[in-house]
Amino acid sequence: PTTNAANIICGGLTRGSGVTSGSGAAARAWGGVNWTNHTSAAAISANRFCTFTVTPENGYELSCTTLSRLDYRHSTTGATNGLLQYQLGNEPFVDITNFLYTSSSSSGGSIGPIDLSQIDALQNITTNLTFRIVNWNGTGSSGSWYIFDVGNNANPDLVLEGIVVAAAANPPAMPAELQVLPFTDTVFRFLVTGTTGSNYVVQATTNLAETNWISVITNAAPFTFTETNANPFQRFYRAVVEP
């Protein structure tokens, strides 16, 4: 990558292991040969694709808007079909769109723009994002496909556009909810839920005056509170967000 937005880490283009660079690569190009599978699924199984990654720096989030440019070149026996996919973290790849490489001219052609703004998963990203371009339907093992400098200039030939902003602060925890559980051996228990992972304080009192509440235990939701006090008098319970 030659042009990076601030607060974004961009990884370079990487060939799948099923792609070879060939012995007569085109100038101003990056790619390879051997795109001979007949479907995208077969090409994925054969590792005939290329990938690149973008990762927001800590404290920032990325929302993708457009893959605004993808300039290419392929030989007459090279890949004619492409599939764009994305992957968040280590999750499975997800299809975005298929396209055709309609030009086999030595001057190349261009795909784009591809709208990404309507894909919810590609908004407000805080993890690493991988794009994968899967190519297939070439008719010869020496057939080539490249990302190519169509304009023969310094302008970028593969462009991902988006918005990078400081990540929002964690929202406040939701109020606690208490669910009384069935009695077991006459033991009183209830489940405390709210915002998973946030700490809640269980408090008890024998008098509902605000000054009489006593904190009993603090734990991260969800958790089960068990009353271990054997005294038979009436008690009230509540759970509040830890200050």
CORSUL-V608806 format. One record per residue. N is the residue number from 1. RES is the residue in one small letter. D_CENTER is the distance of its C-alpha to the mean C-alpha in Angstrom with 1 decimal. Layout:
n=(N | N)
res=(RES | RES)
d_center=(D_CENTER | D_CENTER)
This chain:
n=(1 | 2 | 3 | 4 | 5 | 6 | 7 | 8 | 9 | 10 | 11 | 12 | 13 | 14 | 15 | 16 | 17 | 18 | 19 | 20 | 21 | 22 | 23 | 24 | 25 | 26 | 27 | 28 | 29 | 30 | 31 | 32 | 33 | 34 | 35 | 36 | 37 | 38 | 39 | 40 | 41 | 42 | 43 | 44 | 45 | 46 | 47 | 48 | 49 | 50 | 51 | 52 | 53 | 54 | 55 | 56 | 57 | 58 | 59 | 60 | 61 | 62 | 63 | 64 | 65 | 66 | 67 | 68 | 69 | 70 | 71 | 72 | 73 | 74 | 75 | 76 | 77 | 78 | 79 | 80 | 81 | 82 | 83 | 84 | 85 | 86 | 87 | 88 | 89 | 90 | 91 | 92 | 93 | 94 | 95 | 96 | 97 | 98 | 99 | 100 | 101 | 102 | 103 | 104 | 105 | 106 | 107 | 108 | 109 | 110 | 111 | 112 | 113 | 114 | 115 | 116 | 117 | 118 | 119 | 120 | 121 | 122 | 123 | 124 | 125 | 126 | 127 | 128 | 129 | 130 | 131 | 132 | 133 | 134 | 135 | 136 | 137 | 138 | 139 | 140 | 141 | 142 | 143 | 144 | 145 | 146 | 147 | 148 | 149 | 150 | 151 | 152 | 153 | 154 | 155 | 156 | 157 | 158 | 159 | 160 | 161 | 162 | 163 | 164 | 165 | 166 | 167 | 168 | 169 | 170 | 171 | 172 | 173 | 174 | 175 | 176 | 177 | 178 | 179 | 180 | 181 | 182 | 183 | 184 | 185 | 186 | 187 | 188 | 189 | 190 | 191 | 192 | 193 | 194 | 195 | 196 | 197 | 198 | 199 | 200 | 201 | 202 | 203 | 204 | 205 | 206 | 207 | 208 | 209 | 210 | 211 | 212 | 213 | 214 | 215 | 216 | 217 | 218 | 219 | 220 | 221 | 222 | 223 | 224 | 225 | 226 | 227 | 228 | 229 | 230 | 231 | 232 | 233 | 234 | 235 | 236 | 237 | 238 | 239 | 240 | 241 | 242 | 243)
res=(p | t | t | n | a | a | n | i | i | c | g | g | l | t | r | g | s | g | v | t | s | g | s | g | a | a | a | r | a | w | g | g | v | n | w | t | n | h | t | s | a | a | a | i | s | a | n | r | f | c | t | f | t | v | t | p | e | n | g | y | e | l | s | c | t | t | l | s | r | l | d | y | r | h | s | t | t | g | a | t | n | g | l | l | q | y | q | l | g | n | e | p | f | v | d | i | t | n | f | l | y | t | s | s | s | s | s | g | g | s | i | g | p | i | d | l | s | q | i | d | a | l | q | n | i | t | t | n | l | t | f | r | i | v | n | w | n | g | t | g | s | s | g | s | w | y | i | f | d | v | g | n | n | a | n | p | d | l | v | l | e | g | i | v | v | a | a | a | a | n | p | p | a | m | p | a | e | l | q | v | l | p | f | t | d | t | v | f | r | f | l | v | t | g | t | t | g | s | n | y | v | v | q | a | t | t | n | l | a | e | t | n | w | i | s | v | i | t | n | a | a | p | f | t | f | t | e | t | n | a | n | p | f | q | r | f | y | r | a | v | v | e | p)
d_center=(19.9 | 22.8 | 21.7 | 18.9 | 18.2 | 19.1 | 16.7 | 14.2 | 14.4 | 14.5 | 15.0 | 17.8 | 18.1 | 18.5 | 20.6 | 20.1 | 23.2 | 24.8 | 25.2 | 28.3 | 29.3 | 32.7 | 36.0 | 36.4 | 33.2 | 33.4 | 33.8 | 31.0 | 28.5 | 25.7 | 25.0 | 27.3 | 29.3 | 29.4 | 27.3 | 29.6 | 27.7 | 28.4 | 25.1 | 21.4 | 21.2 | 24.1 | 22.6 | 19.4 | 21.8 | 23.8 | 21.0 | 22.0 | 19.0 | 17.7 | 14.3 | 13.2 | 10.6 | 10.0 | 9.4 | 10.9 | 13.9 | 14.7 | 15.7 | 13.8 | 10.9 | 10.0 | 10.5 | 10.9 | 14.3 | 15.7 | 15.9 | 19.4 | 21.1 | 21.2 | 24.7 | 25.9 | 29.1 | 30.1 | 33.5 | 35.4 | 34.4 | 30.8 | 27.6 | 28.0 | 24.8 | 21.2 | 17.8 | 14.6 | 11.4 | 7.6 | 5.5 | 2.4 | 5.3 | 8.2 | 7.5 | 9.7 | 9.5 | 10.0 | 12.9 | 13.1 | 16.8 | 19.8 | 22.3 | 25.7 | 27.0 | 30.4 | 32.1 | 33.6 | 35.5 | 35.7 | 34.7 | 31.3 | 29.3 | 26.2 | 23.3 | 21.7 | 20.8 | 17.8 | 16.7 | 12.9 | 14.0 | 14.5 | 11.1 | 10.2 | 6.5 | 6.6 | 8.8 | 9.3 | 6.1 | 7.7 | 5.9 | 6.3 | 5.1 | 7.7 | 10.0 | 12.8 | 16.2 | 18.4 | 22.1 | 25.1 | 28.6 | 30.5 | 34.1 | 34.9 | 33.5 | 34.4 | 32.7 | 30.3 | 27.1 | 26.0 | 24.0 | 27.2 | 28.9 | 30.4 | 31.9 | 33.5 | 32.5 | 30.2 | 27.8 | 24.2 | 23.7 | 19.9 | 18.4 | 15.0 | 15.8 | 14.2 | 15.0 | 14.6 | 16.2 | 17.1 | 15.0 | 17.1 | 19.2 | 18.8 | 20.7 | 24.0 | 24.3 | 25.6 | 29.3 | 30.1 | 31.3 | 34.0 | 34.7 | 38.0 | 37.9 | 40.9 | 43.7 | 44.0 | 47.3 | 47.9 | 44.9 | 43.1 | 39.3 | 36.5 | 32.7 | 30.9 | 27.6 | 25.7 | 22.4 | 21.1 | 21.5 | 23.8 | 27.4 | 30.3 | 34.0 | 36.4 | 39.7 | 43.1 | 46.5 | 49.8 | 50.4 | 47.9 | 49.0 | 46.0 | 47.6 | 48.0 | 44.4 | 43.8 | 40.4 | 40.2 | 36.8 | 33.3 | 30.3 | 26.5 | 25.9 | 26.3 | 29.6 | 33.1 | 36.1 | 39.4 | 42.7 | 44.9 | 47.8 | 50.7 | 52.7 | 53.5 | 53.3 | 50.9 | 47.7 | 44.9 | 41.2 | 38.1 | 34.7 | 33.4 | 30.4 | 31.2 | 32.5)
